[in-house]
Amino acid sequence: MSSCYDGSFLCQNPTYVDFDEIASKELLTPPSAFEIVNESKFCTLVPLDEAFLLSDLTHKDYLKGLRGKTGIYQLWINYENCTDHDTYVMHCVYVGKGLAETRVNRHIKDKWPKAEELYVTFYECTNRMAKYLEQLFLDTYNFYLNNNENTGANSLFAVWGNERHLLGTELHEISNLSNITSLEELLNL
């Protein structure tokens, strides 16, 4: 059952006032937190359980779209879904910067709980901007997998529609790497 009935569950139009106010004071043209967490151009579920991998793909294949790109990446888990609004609230558990493909692969190997579904988003920007954004996220929000310099107190949530949650932004690229020939075939796995 959805928590929308009692109004305690934010399943639409999340706001990131603390982050955006600071960024607006310190940067000439800052990206909004909403843009970074809910509208990033890279978003994918990374299957870690071999039973859910497509064809002969590995988790690394799901991250190929990050190859050679620098920016800020975020690791997410499912928090709640709202059947009233067909949305998924995602909880960010890690924020990082740098060459995203290499870093995310290292986190999967060294930190990620194997039983937990992993969603990855990535916002491409210069290394200098990535350093700034990462620190602002760490100062504003608490990420339970970040240990260093994480002084924020609030939890960071994203709200994604069903399509973004299920298919992400990398479906076409991933299906090209596998033997999957249609969306129907993918959804029937």
C-alpha positions in Angstrom: 0.0 0.0 0.0 1.2 3.5 -0.8 2.0 6.0 1.9 0.4 8.7 -0.1 -2.8 8.1 1.7 -1.5 9.7 4.9 0.7 12.3 3.2 3.9 11.1 4.8 5.5 9.7 1.7 7.1 12.1 -0.9 6.5 10.4 -4.2 6.3 13.4 -6.5 8.2 16.6 -7.0 11.0 16.2 -4.5 12.8 19.4 -3.5 16.5 19.8 -2.8 16.4 23.3 -1.3 19.5 23.1 0.9 21.7 21.9 -2.0 20.3 24.3 -4.5 20.5 27.4 -2.3 24.2 26.8 -1.6 25.0 26.0 -5.2 23.2 29.2 -6.3 25.2 31.3 -3.9 28.5 29.8 -4.9 28.2 29.1 -8.7 27.3 31.3 -11.6 25.2 28.6 -13.4 24.8 25.6 -11.1 23.0 22.4 -12.1 20.1 21.7 -9.9 20.1 18.7 -7.6 16.8 17.7 -9.3 18.6 17.6 -12.6 21.5 15.5 -11.3 19.5 12.9 -9.3 16.3 12.6 -11.4 17.2 13.6 -14.9 20.8 12.4 -15.4 21.5 11.2 -19.0 23.0 8.0 -17.6 20.8 5.8 -15.4 20.8 2.0 -15.2 20.1 -1.0 -13.0 23.2 -3.1 -12.7 22.3 -6.7 -12.2 24.8 -8.4 -9.8 23.0 -11.7 -9.4 24.0 -13.9 -12.3 20.4 -15.1 -12.6 19.3 -11.6 -13.7 22.1 -10.9 -16.2 21.1 -10.8 -19.8 22.7 -13.4 -22.1 26.4 -13.6 -21.5 26.8 -10.0 -20.1 28.5 -9.1 -16.9 27.8 -6.2 -14.6 30.7 -4.3 -16.4 28.8 -4.4 -19.7 26.0 -2.3 -18.0 28.6 0.4 -17.2 30.2 0.7 -20.7 28.4 4.0 -21.3 30.6 5.5 -18.6 33.8 4.6 -20.3 36.3 7.4 -20.2 33.8 9.9 -18.7 34.4 12.1 -15.7 31.7 13.5 -13.5 29.7 12.7 -10.5 28.1 9.3 -10.0 25.6 8.1 -7.5 24.7 4.6 -6.3 21.0 4.0 -5.4 18.7 1.4 -3.9 15.0 1.0 -4.0 13.3 2.7 -1.1 9.6 2.6 -1.8 7.2 2.6 -4.7 4.0 4.5 -5.0 1.3 2.6 -6.8 -1.0 5.7 -6.7 1.4 7.7 -8.9 3.4 4.9 -10.6 6.7 6.3 -9.2 9.7 4.8 -7.4 11.5 6.5 -4.6 15.2 5.8 -4.7 17.6 6.2 -1.8 21.1 7.4 -2.6 23.7 5.4 -0.6 26.9 6.7 -2.2 28.2 9.7 -4.1 31.5 9.8 -5.9 33.5 11.7 -8.5 36.1 10.9 -11.1 36.3 8.3 -13.9 33.0 6.7 -13.2 33.3 3.3 -14.8 36.4 2.4 -13.0 35.2 3.7 -9.7 31.8 2.1 -9.8 33.4 -1.3 -10.7 35.7 -0.9 -7.7 32.7 -0.1 -5.4 30.8 -3.2 -6.7 33.9 -5.4 -5.9 34.8 -3.9 -2.6 31.7 -2.3 -1.0 28.4 -3.2 -2.5 26.2 -5.7 -0.6 25.6 -8.5 -3.1 22.0 -9.0 -2.0 21.1 -5.4 -2.8 20.0 -4.2 -6.2 22.2 -1.5 -7.6 21.1 1.5 -9.7 23.7 3.9 -11.0 23.3 7.5 -12.2 26.0 9.7 -13.7 26.2 13.4 -14.3 29.0 14.3 -16.7 31.0 17.5 -15.9 34.5 18.7 -15.5 36.7 17.2 -12.8 36.7 20.5 -11.0 32.9 20.7 -11.0 32.6 17.0 -10.0 34.8 17.8 -6.9 32.6 20.7 -6.0 29.3 18.8 -6.5 30.5 15.7 -4.6 31.5 17.8 -1.6 28.3 19.8 -1.7 26.3 16.5 -1.7 28.5 15.2 1.2 28.0 18.4 3.2 24.2 18.3 2.6 23.2 14.6 2.7 24.2 11.5 4.6 25.3 8.5 2.5 25.7 5.3 4.5 28.5 4.0 2.2 30.5 7.2 2.2 32.8 7.4 5.2 35.1 10.4 4.5 34.0 14.0 4.7 30.3 13.1 4.9 28.9 15.6 7.4 25.4 15.9 5.9 22.4 14.9 7.9 19.6 14.4 5.5 18.9 11.4 3.2 18.9 12.0 -0.5 16.0 10.6 -2.4 15.1 10.6 -6.1 11.7 10.0 -7.6 11.7 8.1 -10.9 8.9 7.0 -13.1 8.3 3.4 -14.0 10.2 3.6 -17.3 13.4 5.2 -15.8 13.3 2.7 -12.9 12.8 -0.4 -15.1 14.6 0.5 -18.3 17.0 3.3 -17.4 18.7 5.2 -20.1 21.0 2.5 -21.3 18.6 -0.2 -22.6 19.4 0.3 -26.2 23.2 0.1 -25.7 22.8 -3.0 -23.4 20.5 -4.8 -25.8 23.0 -4.2 -28.6 25.7 -6.0 -26.5 23.4 -9.0 -25.9 21.4 -11.4 -28.1 18.2 -9.6 -27.1 16.3 -8.5 -30.2 13.2 -6.8 -28.8 11.9 -5.1 -25.7 9.3 -7.8 -25.3 12.1 -10.4 -25.2 13.9 -8.4 -22.5 10.8 -7.9 -20.4 10.0 -11.7 -20.5 13.3 -12.7 -19.0 
